[in-house]
Structures are given as structure tokens and as C-alpha cells.
Amino acid sequence: MKLDEFFVTGDPLIYGADVSIALTLIGAIFALTYFKKWKWLWTEWLTTVDHKKLGIMYIIAAVLMLFRGGVDAMLMRAQLTVPDAGFLDANHYNEIFTTHGTIMIIFMAMPFLIGLINVVVPLQIGARDVAYPFLNAVSFWTFFMGAMLFNISFVIGGSPSAGWTSYVPLAGLELSPSVGQNYYLLGLQIAGIGTLLTGINFLVTILKMRVPTMKLMHMPMFTWSSLITMVIIIFAFPVLTVALALMTFDRLFGSHFFTMMDGGMPMLWANLFWIWGHPEVYIVILPAFGMFSEIISTFARKTLFGYKAMVYSMVVIAGLSFLVWVHHFFTMGAGGAVNSFFSITTMLIAVPTGVKIFNWLFTLYKGRIRFTTPMLWSLAFIPNFVIGGVTGVMLAMAAADYQYHNTYFLVAHFHYVLISGTVYACFAGLHFWYPKMFNHRLNERLGKWTFWIFVAGFNLCFFPMYFLGLAGMPRRVYTYGAADGWMNLNVLATMGGVLMGIGFLILVYNIYYSFRYSPRETTGDPWDARTLEWSTPAPVPHYNFAHLPESKGHDAFWIMKQERKQGKTQEKKPYKPIHMPSYSGVPIVMSVFFFIAGFGMVFSWHWMSILGLIGVLATMVIRSFDYDKGFYVSVEEIEEDQKRTTL
Amino acid sequence: MSNNEQTNSHSHFPWSHLIGFGLSIFLTLLALWVGFASDFSLRTIMIIVVILALIQAAIQLLMFMHITESDSSRIQVGTILYAVFIAVAVVAGTIWVMSFGMHNMNM
């Protein structure tokens, strides 16, 4: 292979990306060397097994990916603003919507949520770490390396261009001969390992690591939603793993699972993809529901309305989520019985979701509401998500779906549920739990600017798309003619997109501004909140709790505060040494080997993938013979920490 | 706590393991015999082999994986039932979806 085939050439946008990537790398290396931070980076962050630090790294990675996916979105909007635009050619546009979709779902939404789960859930259940801290680090690093493998595709070898759903035969070897599709398969496969491990890890953590006094039905709603999410992950992700492996065999080793010829079944890919893909949308929405529940309850200053109904509706959603996948391809024409069945199961899902909406509304009812930034996001979520949900029920009608299918109506629908559900939740959760992570709040004034501009932009961008879809504009087209009459609404959508971009930039500036100027936390409970994570002091010690807290019911920390107000003081118990796991460099090294193996497979350089896999195996062996049982935090250190905090 | 359980299970002769081991070998040999040496029709053979496989899976769970012995056995059984539900939904659903209405096409 020649060098000019290896690197993507010929497009000024790509050259610009090359330069900016090189400059960023050089800048980062220079800064780390200049400030002598390499050792700090390695010992404090890259080898960490602390769930709080891993969570922060997940969120940083997710924000970077949000930027990347957002730039993709802006490029698409730029191309579609006016008819017959020549800004992007067809293939480049295909690559961009493919990477936009894949990155936003797999490498932005999931890590953002998993990051917040990492930071918050162990604190909410009074645990000192997750059940398998080492595994948690493996999860993060395999996700990160998978994401990096996927991301380098656009400068080395070319991006995938068959859509984030990668339907065959388009994604097959005949119609997508470039290595781009291999990047998709291997990147997702490696990141998928991390997600599956996270699923197992947090399922065990939530079931087994709670403080003994916390009953299942007293768990905070975010923990409940995380638990259900982990169950869905464990059952859904193996399907993706298998489907990706089969397509990888098809592309690399000439098998015929999904090919047109030799007995392959192209639609089976779509079928398997959506058996994973539909539960996947609940994986990214349920934690969001959990966050909104916490935030609404906190800022309405009321216990969550209908706690049990919330839990059971999530259980029902988790069950139904595996029974609706065909609604993504009603137009395959599986027949009346199949389409009717999946049409009905799809509409059924609206019932438990509706129950949740009413629960939030009743939580707000007669609450003394404080309009903080996280609360604003949560309040905007409700009407916006309802718009997305109602149009979802419209799409669920199989007969009508033949009209909406593959139009901008669908695009508008899933952006309405994913952005006003997941993305609003990520922003709300980030603002809400920011003081737990960084020991200072994000600036409220800038936060509200972000909120108003982003929400206005979002509605301006995606509401017109419903009408574009009804006017017949198909999704995934790189341009349209002036005679189609779609320009006005497209101009509106682009203006909305620009506003969303501005909102994001204000958020980034807010992170910098708050780091410089926000007052540092002293109490650990800046929002007067209700659940146990807020009972930890500021900053949160690395072992989380000096004494394990006691959970006496819903909103355990609220009960604690009420008792304190009534003058009940806790007797001072002596501290005991706390057992904590040691940091390890094995997860990052193992994941680098995964990256090498994946990169080798992308280019069919089998020597390289074999070397990489040997490396993976070697790190596993090293880990197996690692008898490090962790260390004890001394009583002196705990006392020292407790003196520094005011609580 | 887990230490206690381990010492308990190690203190007596592992009869259940031995019986399970014997039964597994027996069932495997039976399946082999049905498959290679019996005169049943293919359909019957398939049914018998699947039933034997299910019995063996149950033996694995009972004899080796101690499904009934822990204090969380209800959760374990619930998990297995949920897994069976998902597996049936995915496999049977896929077969149904991928075959239904296909006679309308020229395949």
C-alpha cells in the first residue's frame, strides 16, 4: 500500500483536520513536558481505578466526541442550507453522516451517561468503589481505544460511509471496498467490550455494594435506572458483538453471512442490528430519566411522586425494549402479521413512558421550584420529549410508516427524543453533579445562557424537519434541487444548528470560567439535595466515605438532614482503616494492544493483529498472576481528611 | 461470609459433583448414541437431543453452579427466566420476522 492511499488526500477539509490534529498533539505533548506533568498524568489518571476519576475521563472523552460529532453536524447543515450546494461531495457527505451518527450514539451519549453513572452511582449507594475497579479501568480504556480507532479513520484510510446502521449490501465488500467500514466494525467491537464489562460491573455493584441498610426499593431513582440499563446492556450488547463479528468475517475472510450471493441474508444484518439497536436507545434514555427524576425531585423540594410506578415502568420498558425492533424496518415487507405485532408492542412502550412523564409532572405539582440550570434542562425536557414521543407513536403505525420512512420526519423524531432526552440529561447531570467532580459549581449565569440558546436552537433546527419530512425530503441526501421547495425550512434548521453550536461553545467557556472564578465548595451539598452522594464532604476523599452512611428510606440524605435539624447528633465512632484497590497500568496497556490488533485487522495486516492479540493475552496473563491485594488507608489519613472538611 | 460457605462446601465429600459428572457423561453418550446409532427419523433425533441438552443444562445449574444453595436463589432463577425470555424473543422472533411473508417474494 502506498502512502497516499494510507492517508486520506485531496480534500482541503481533511488537510485542515490533519493540521489541527497534529497541532493539538504537539501542543499537548509540549504542555505536558513543559509543566513536567507526564508522571502526574500516568500515576494520577492513566493508571487510575478510582470510579470518580474514570467517570471524569469518560465525560471528557464524551465532550470531545460531542465536539467532533457536532462539527460533522455543522458541515451537514452547511451543505444542506441551500439547494445544489457544492460544499461537500456525495461521498464526503455520506462519510460525515455516518461518523456523526456513530459517534453521537456510541462514543458521545453512552460514555457521557456511563461517565455520570461512574461518578454518581457508587456515591449514591454508599459504596467506596465499584465491585470490580480494575475491570472498570479496562472498560474505560477499551471504550477510549475503540473510539480513537474509529476516529482516526477520516485521516487514515477513509471513513465508513454506509450510515451508522451499516446496512448490507451497501456496507458489504462489493459496494464499500475501502477500509472505512472495517474501522466501524473494529472500533465498535473494541468499544463494545468496554460497554459489556461496564454492564456486568455496575449490575454487581448496585446489587452487592450498597450500604447494608439500603433496601432495593429505597435506592435513588438514578441508581434504579442505571441498574435496569445495565441489565439491558448485558442482554443487548452480545447481539451487537456477534453481528459485528459476522460482518467482519464477511469482509475480511470471505464468509457469506450477509452477502447477496451464496446463501447470505442481507436483511439479517438489519434484523440483528436492531435487536441490539432498539434496546440501545433505552440504554441511552433510561439513565437520562433517572437523572431528571433526581433533579426534579431536588429542585421541586419534594420526594419523587410514584416511586414504585417509576421503577416498574422501567422494568416494563426493559422487557418491551426487546420486542419492538422490527419497527425500524417495517418497509422490509415482512407481512401484515409481523408488522402489526411490532406496531402494537411499539405503541405499548408509550404507556410506561407516559406514566413516567405524569410522575414528573406530579412531582412538580405544588413543589417549591428553584429554577437552577439543571432544573431548567429538566423542565425543557418534558415538553420537548413529549413532541418526540408523540411523533414516535405516529411512526409506530406500520401503515403510516411507509410514508414517513427514511424522511426527515424520522430524523426530526429521533433527534427530538435523543437530544431532548439524552443530551439535555447529560447537560443537566453535568451541571448538577459538577461540584461532586470538580469541587466547584458551573457558573449559573453562563449555564442559563447555554440553556436558552441551545434549547431555542434545538427547536429551531429540528421542528422544521418534521415538515421537511412530510414535504418528502428523504434523509441522507447530500443535496436537493431548488424546485423541491425545501430551502426555507432548511435555512431555519441551519440557523438552529448554529445556535446549538454557540450554546455548546458557551458551555465550554463556562467550564473554563468556572474553573478560574467559581467559589470552591465547602459543604459538599450545594443544591440542598436529597441522596447520599451529597453527604460526602468537598472534595470527595478517594475512599468516598469515612464511615459508611446509613440509609433510612427514600432520600436518605434528606432524612439525615431532617434528623440533624431536630438536634439528633450522631455519636462519634472511631475510624477504621479502609481497604482500597491499587492503581494499575495494565488496563491502558491492554487496550493499546487491542487498538493495535484492531488497526491491523482494518488493513488486513494479519501480522499486526496477531501481535496485538498476543499483547492482549500477555497483559491478561500478567493480570492473572498479579497478587496485589490493594492497600489500607490509615486512620491518620482519614482523620486528616476529616479535619480539612467542615462537615 | 463467603469464606464460611467455601469451608462448608469443602468439608464433606462432593457427592453432588460426582453424580452430576456421571449424569453429564451418561447424557452426552446417550445423545451420541441417538445421533449416530439409533434408527429414529431426523426430526425425532433432533427433538431427543434438544431435550437431553436441556436436562444437562439443568444438571449443570443444580449440581455444579449451586443455583439453589445461595440466599439469592430467587434472583438467580429470575435472571435465568429473563435470559430465556430474551433468548426466545430474539431467536424465535428473528426466524419469524425473516421468514414471514417471504413466499411473496421470488426467492
Chai-1 contact restraints between the chains, C-beta under 6 A:
chainA,res_idxA,chainB,res_idxB,connection_type,confidence,min_distance_angstrom,max_distance_angstrom,comment,restraint_id
A,F235,B,I86,contact,1.0,0.0,6.0,A-B,restraint_1
A,N271,B,T94,contact,1.0,0.0,6.0,A-B,restraint_2
A,I275,B,V90,contact,1.0,0.0,6.0,A-B,restraint_3
A,F322,B,I86,contact,1.0,0.0,6.0,A-B,restraint_4
A,F322,B,A89,contact,1.0,0.0,6.0,A-B,restraint_5
A,L323,B,A89,contact,1.0,0.0,6.0,A-B,restraint_6
A,V326,B,V97,contact,1.0,0.0,6.0,A-B,restraint_7
A,A334,B,V97,contact,1.0,0.0,6.0,A-B,restraint_8
A,A334,B,F100,contact,1.0,0.0,6.0,A-B,restraint_9
A,A334,B,G101,contact,1.0,0.0,6.0,A-B,restraint_10
A,G335,B,F100,contact,1.0,0.0,6.0,A-B,restraint_11
A,G335,B,G101,contact,1.0,0.0,6.0,A-B,restraint_12
A,V338,B,V97,contact,1.0,0.0,6.0,A-B,restraint_13
A,V338,B,F100,contact,1.0,0.0,6.0,A-B,restraint_14
